Amino acid sequence: MKKRIIYIDLINIVAIFSVLMLHSSQYISKNGMVQKNGIIQDIFIPAVYLFFINSGATLLNYRTKYSTKTFLIKRIKRVGIPLIVWSIIYYLYDIKFTAFPGPIPHPNPGIKDFIYSFLNNNINNIFWFFYAIILLYLLTPVLAVLAEKNKTLLLYLVGLNFIANYVYLDFVHALNLPIVGGTSGLQLNPIASEFVGFFIMGYLLKINYFSNKAQKIMIGVGMIALVISLLTTAFKINNGPIGGILLFWYAIALYLIIKKTSEKTDFFNKHEKWFAGAASVSLGIYILHPIFFKVFEDFFKPQPNSFIFVWIMPIVTYLIVGLIIFVIRKTPIIKDILP
């Protein structure tokens, strides 16, 4: 039996808990504005980016296991079915009920409105992740060939993606240059998705493409990026969360820290079944947590910025929703819609 890569499971766990923390550290105030705890947002913002890095680490070598047709069927089934089913469920939920974050009210429901909302990610806005990962899956057959034949070109694509999405945009924003935004924005990125760089980096980090020294430098740069972001948030220079170049390096550093930590101790390997089980419910928790947050709020009525709301709610959500999913997912139909 093929041995599990334990750090992949650990990163999935950290990523989904970070999603819960990001969402529990924000709320809608009485004046209708979204309020956020900037420090917590800075710390946990790599959340979904860790998922993208993990996906690249596990998928860019798919050609050694099965055909492109099989790959696309397996991946689209894994996220396509949940996206469609839960978009319908949340659309019906949104007609009468509310929750935050995610579900979007639909005062004039109908088939036309559903189709429009589905095509514009206007049913549950946290489902943007599904749309983004599907695009990465469609690009994977091209990247997988490069992973086999020319890994240096993969790094070249990361560089293009990094410059276009971060260096260029941060530069023009810093100078207040009115040349980005709307339909008049200059398109510099030949690989349009911001997440392609993270996706490719996951694979390069997995195969240890970078030397140990280079990895240590990445960790150092990432930790400096986090410190800069925390300081700018603390001194109200920036409202948080961390973004741009700082986010890129912090996410890579956090990934490497978890990877290296797991490789230096036997503790995680000795308990790999527990971590594998916990990691396996991540996508289900991602889908269901807005509803459980709402149930938690209605039952306990915590203050939005209280310790119970910010810290206890995500922990309870992870444990209870994760356990529920783990149990009910043994039913084949449930497994298809809560992978």
C-alpha positions as CSV (number, residue, x, y, z in Angstrom):
1,M,0.0,0.0,0.0
2,K,1.3,3.4,-0.9
3,K,2.4,5.4,2.2
4,R,0.5,8.6,2.8
5,I,2.3,11.9,2.7
6,I,1.5,13.0,6.2
7,Y,2.3,16.7,5.6
8,I,-0.4,16.9,2.9
9,D,-3.0,15.9,5.5
10,L,-1.6,18.3,8.1
11,I,-1.8,21.2,5.6
12,N,-5.4,20.3,4.7
13,I,-6.3,20.4,8.4
14,V,-4.5,23.7,9.0
15,A,-6.1,25.2,5.8
16,I,-9.7,24.4,6.7
17,F,-9.2,25.5,10.3
18,S,-7.7,28.8,8.9
19,V,-10.8,29.2,6.8
20,L,-13.0,28.9,9.9
21,M,-10.8,31.4,11.7
22,L,-11.0,33.9,8.9
23,H,-14.7,33.7,8.9
24,S,-15.2,33.8,12.6
25,S,-13.0,36.9,12.9
26,Q,-15.4,39.0,10.8
27,Y,-19.0,40.0,11.2
28,I,-21.6,42.4,9.9
29,S,-22.0,45.4,12.2
30,K,-25.2,47.2,13.0
31,N,-24.5,49.7,10.2
32,G,-24.2,46.9,7.7
33,M,-20.4,47.1,7.3
34,V,-18.2,44.1,7.5
35,Q,-15.9,44.3,10.5
36,K,-12.7,42.2,10.8
37,N,-10.0,41.4,13.3
38,G,-7.0,42.4,11.2
39,I,-4.4,40.5,13.3
40,I,-6.3,37.2,13.1
41,Q,-6.9,37.8,9.4
42,D,-3.2,38.3,8.8
43,I,-2.3,35.1,10.6
44,F,-4.8,32.8,9.0
45,I,-5.1,34.4,5.5
46,P,-3.1,31.6,3.7
47,A,-6.1,29.3,4.3
48,V,-7.3,28.6,0.8
49,Y,-3.9,29.3,-0.8
50,L,-2.7,26.3,1.2
51,F,-5.4,24.2,-0.5
52,F,-4.1,25.4,-3.9
53,I,-0.5,24.5,-3.0
54,N,-1.5,21.1,-1.8
55,S,-3.5,20.4,-5.0
56,G,-0.5,21.2,-7.1
57,A,1.6,18.9,-4.9
58,T,-0.7,16.0,-5.3
59,L,-2.0,16.4,-8.9
60,L,0.8,17.5,-11.2
61,N,2.2,14.0,-11.4
62,Y,-1.1,12.4,-12.3
63,R,0.2,11.1,-15.6
64,T,2.2,8.4,-13.7
65,K,-1.1,7.0,-12.3
66,Y,-3.8,7.4,-14.9
67,S,-4.9,9.0,-18.2
68,T,-5.9,12.7,-18.7
69,K,-9.4,11.6,-19.3
70,T,-9.6,9.7,-16.1
71,F,-8.0,12.6,-14.2
72,L,-10.5,15.1,-15.5
73,I,-13.5,12.9,-14.8
74,K,-12.2,12.2,-11.2
75,R,-11.5,15.8,-10.4
76,I,-14.6,17.4,-12.0
77,K,-16.7,14.8,-10.3
78,R,-15.1,15.6,-6.9
79,V,-15.8,19.3,-7.1
80,G,-18.4,19.6,-9.8
81,I,-21.1,17.5,-8.2
82,P,-20.8,19.3,-4.8
83,L,-20.8,22.7,-6.5
84,I,-24.0,22.0,-8.4
85,V,-25.8,20.3,-5.6
86,W,-24.9,22.7,-2.8
87,S,-25.5,25.7,-5.1
88,I,-29.1,24.4,-5.4
89,I,-29.4,23.8,-1.7
90,Y,-28.0,27.2,-0.7
91,Y,-30.1,28.9,-3.3
92,L,-33.2,27.5,-1.7
93,Y,-31.8,28.3,1.7
94,D,-31.0,31.9,0.7
95,I,-34.6,32.5,-0.3
96,K,-35.8,32.5,3.3
97,F,-32.8,32.3,5.7
98,T,-29.6,34.1,6.1
99,A,-26.0,33.3,7.3
100,F,-22.7,34.9,7.2
101,P,-20.3,34.6,5.5
102,G,-21.3,32.9,2.3
103,P,-25.1,32.6,1.5
104,I,-26.5,35.5,-0.6
105,P,-30.2,36.5,-0.3
106,H,-32.4,36.0,-3.4
107,P,-35.6,38.1,-3.0
108,N,-36.8,37.2,-6.6
109,P,-36.0,33.5,-7.0
110,G,-36.5,31.6,-10.2
111,I,-34.8,29.5,-12.7
112,K,-33.4,32.4,-14.7
113,D,-32.2,34.1,-11.5
114,F,-30.6,30.8,-10.3
115,I,-28.7,30.4,-13.6
116,Y,-27.5,34.0,-13.5
117,S,-26.5,33.6,-9.9
118,F,-24.7,30.3,-10.5
119,L,-22.7,31.7,-13.4
120,N,-21.7,34.7,-11.3
121,N,-20.9,33.0,-8.0
122,N,-23.8,34.9,-6.5
123,I,-25.3,32.0,-4.4
124,N,-22.7,31.4,-1.8
125,N,-19.7,33.6,-2.3
126,I,-17.3,31.3,-0.5
127,F,-17.8,28.9,-3.4
128,W,-15.4,31.0,-5.5
129,F,-12.9,28.3,-4.4
130,F,-14.8,25.7,-6.6
131,Y,-14.7,27.9,-9.7
132,A,-11.0,28.6,-9.2
133,I,-10.0,25.0,-8.6
134,I,-11.9,23.8,-11.6
135,L,-9.9,26.2,-13.8
136,L,-6.7,24.8,-12.3
137,Y,-7.9,21.2,-13.0
138,L,-8.5,22.2,-16.7
139,L,-5.0,23.6,-16.9
140,T,-3.3,20.7,-15.1
141,P,-2.9,18.4,-18.2
142,V,-0.6,21.1,-19.7
143,L,1.3,21.7,-16.5
144,A,1.7,17.9,-15.9
145,V,3.6,17.6,-19.2
146,L,6.0,20.3,-18.1
147,A,6.3,18.6,-14.7
148,E,7.6,15.5,-16.6
149,K,9.7,17.1,-19.2
150,N,10.9,20.6,-18.1
151,K,10.5,21.6,-14.4
152,T,12.5,24.8,-15.0
153,L,9.7,26.0,-17.3
154,L,7.3,25.5,-14.4
155,L,9.4,27.8,-12.3
156,Y,9.4,30.3,-15.2
157,L,5.6,30.2,-15.2
158,V,5.6,30.9,-11.4
159,G,7.8,33.9,-12.1
160,L,5.5,35.3,-14.7
161,N,2.5,34.7,-12.5
162,F,4.3,36.4,-9.5
163,I,5.4,39.4,-11.4
164,A,2.0,40.0,-13.1
165,N,-0.2,39.4,-10.1
166,Y,1.9,40.9,-7.3
167,V,5.0,42.9,-8.3
168,Y,3.3,44.8,-11.1
169,L,0.0,45.4,-9.3
170,D,1.7,46.3,-6.0
171,F,3.9,48.8,-7.8
172,V,1.1,50.6,-9.6
173,H,-1.1,50.6,-6.5
174,A,1.8,52.1,-4.4
175,L,2.2,54.9,-7.0
176,N,-1.6,55.4,-7.4
177,L,-1.3,54.9,-11.1
178,P,-4.7,54.8,-12.7
179,I,-3.9,52.0,-15.2
180,V,-5.3,49.0,-13.4
181,G,-8.9,48.0,-12.9
182,G,-12.1,47.6,-14.9
183,T,-12.0,46.7,-18.6
184,S,-9.3,49.2,-19.3
185,G,-6.8,47.3,-17.1
186,L,-3.6,46.2,-18.8
187,Q,-3.5,42.3,-19.0
188,L,0.1,41.2,-18.4
189,N,-0.4,37.8,-17.1
190,P,-0.3,35.0,-19.7
191,I,-1.6,32.6,-17.0
192,A,-4.6,34.6,-15.8
193,S,-5.4,32.9,-12.6
194,E,-3.6,34.2,-9.6
195,F,-3.6,30.8,-8.1
196,V,-1.6,29.1,-10.8
197,G,1.7,30.2,-9.1
198,F,0.6,28.6,-5.8
199,F,-0.5,25.4,-7.7
200,I,2.8,25.0,-9.4
201,M,4.8,25.8,-6.3
202,G,3.1,23.0,-4.5
203,Y,4.6,20.5,-6.9
204,L,8.0,22.0,-6.9
205,L,8.1,22.0,-3.1
206,K,7.0,18.4,-3.0
207,I,9.8,17.2,-5.2
208,N,12.3,19.4,-3.4
209,Y,13.1,21.3,-6.6
210,F,14.7,24.0,-4.4
211,S,17.8,23.4,-2.3
212,N,17.5,23.3,1.5
213,K,19.2,26.7,1.6
214,A,16.7,28.2,-0.8
215,Q,13.8,26.7,1.3
216,K,15.2,28.2,4.5
217,I,15.4,31.6,2.7
218,M,11.8,31.3,1.6
219,I,10.8,30.6,5.2
220,G,12.7,33.6,6.4
221,V,11.2,35.9,3.7
222,G,7.7,34.5,4.6
223,M,8.1,35.2,8.3
224,I,9.4,38.7,7.6
225,A,6.3,39.2,5.4
226,L,4.0,38.1,8.2
227,V,5.8,40.4,10.7
228,I,5.5,43.4,8.3
229,S,1.8,42.7,7.8
230,L,1.1,42.4,11.5
231,L,3.0,45.6,12.2
232,T,1.2,47.6,9.5
233,T,-2.1,46.2,10.8
234,A,-1.3,47.0,14.5
235,F,-0.3,50.5,13.6
236,K,-3.3,50.9,11.4
237,I,-1.2,51.5,8.3
238,N,-3.1,48.7,6.7
239,N,-6.5,47.4,7.5
240,G,-5.6,43.8,6.8
241,P,-5.5,41.1,5.9
242,I,-2.1,40.6,4.3
243,G,-2.1,40.5,0.5
244,G,0.0,40.7,-2.6
245,I,3.7,39.8,-2.4
246,L,3.6,39.4,1.4
247,L,0.8,36.9,1.2
248,F,2.6,34.9,-1.5
249,W,5.8,34.5,0.6
250,Y,3.9,33.9,3.9
251,A,1.8,31.1,2.4
252,I,4.9,29.4,0.9
253,A,6.8,29.7,4.2
254,L,3.9,28.3,6.3
255,Y,3.6,25.4,3.9
256,L,7.3,24.7,4.2
257,I,7.3,25.0,8.0
258,I,4.5,22.4,8.2
259,K,6.2,20.1,5.7
260,K,9.6,20.2,7.4
261,T,8.1,19.8,10.9
262,S,6.2,16.7,9.8
263,E,9.3,15.2,8.3
264,K,11.4,15.7,11.4
265,T,9.2,13.8,13.8
266,D,7.6,10.4,13.9
267,F,4.6,11.6,15.9
268,F,2.4,12.4,12.9
269,N,3.3,9.2,11.1
270,K,2.4,7.2,14.2
271,H,-1.0,8.7,14.2
272,E,-1.5,9.1,10.4
273,K,-4.9,7.5,10.4
274,W,-6.3,10.2,12.8
275,F,-4.8,12.9,10.7
276,A,-5.9,11.3,7.4
277,G,-9.5,11.1,8.8
278,A,-9.4,14.7,10.0
279,A,-8.1,15.9,6.6
280,S,-10.6,13.9,4.6
281,V,-13.6,16.0,5.9
282,S,-12.0,19.4,5.0
283,L,-14.1,20.1,1.9
284,G,-17.3,19.0,3.6
285,I,-16.6,21.4,6.5
286,Y,-15.9,24.2,3.9
287,I,-19.3,23.6,2.4
288,L,-21.3,23.3,5.6
289,H,-19.7,25.7,8.0
290,P,-21.8,28.8,7.2
291,I,-24.9,27.0,8.3
292,F,-23.3,25.7,11.5
293,F,-22.0,29.1,12.3
294,K,-25.5,30.4,12.0
295,V,-26.8,27.6,14.3
296,F,-24.1,28.3,16.8
297,E,-24.9,32.0,16.8
298,D,-28.6,31.5,17.3
299,F,-28.1,29.0,20.1
300,F,-25.4,30.7,22.1
301,K,-25.9,34.3,21.0
302,P,-22.3,35.4,21.5
303,Q,-21.1,38.9,20.9
304,P,-19.5,39.0,17.3
305,N,-16.0,40.0,18.5
306,S,-16.0,37.8,21.7
307,F,-13.7,35.0,22.5
308,I,-16.5,32.5,22.1
309,F,-17.4,33.8,18.7
310,V,-13.9,34.2,17.3
311,W,-12.2,31.1,18.8
312,I,-14.7,28.6,20.3
313,M,-17.1,28.7,17.4
314,P,-14.6,27.5,14.7
315,I,-13.2,24.8,17.1
316,V,-16.7,23.5,17.9
317,T,-17.6,23.7,14.2
318,Y,-14.5,21.7,13.1
319,L,-15.1,19.0,15.7
320,I,-18.9,18.6,15.3
321,V,-19.3,19.1,11.6
322,G,-16.2,17.0,10.9
323,L,-17.5,14.1,13.0
324,I,-20.9,14.3,11.3
325,I,-19.4,14.3,7.9
326,F,-17.1,11.4,8.7
327,V,-20.0,9.3,9.9
328,I,-22.6,10.1,7.3
329,R,-20.2,10.0,4.3
330,K,-20.2,6.3,4.4
331,T,-23.4,6.5,2.4
332,P,-22.4,6.6,-1.4
333,I,-24.7,9.5,-2.3
334,I,-23.5,11.6,0.6
335,K,-19.9,10.8,-0.3
336,D,-20.5,12.3,-3.8
337,I,-21.9,15.6,-2.5
338,L,-19.7,15.9,0.6
339,P,-16.3,14.5,-0.7
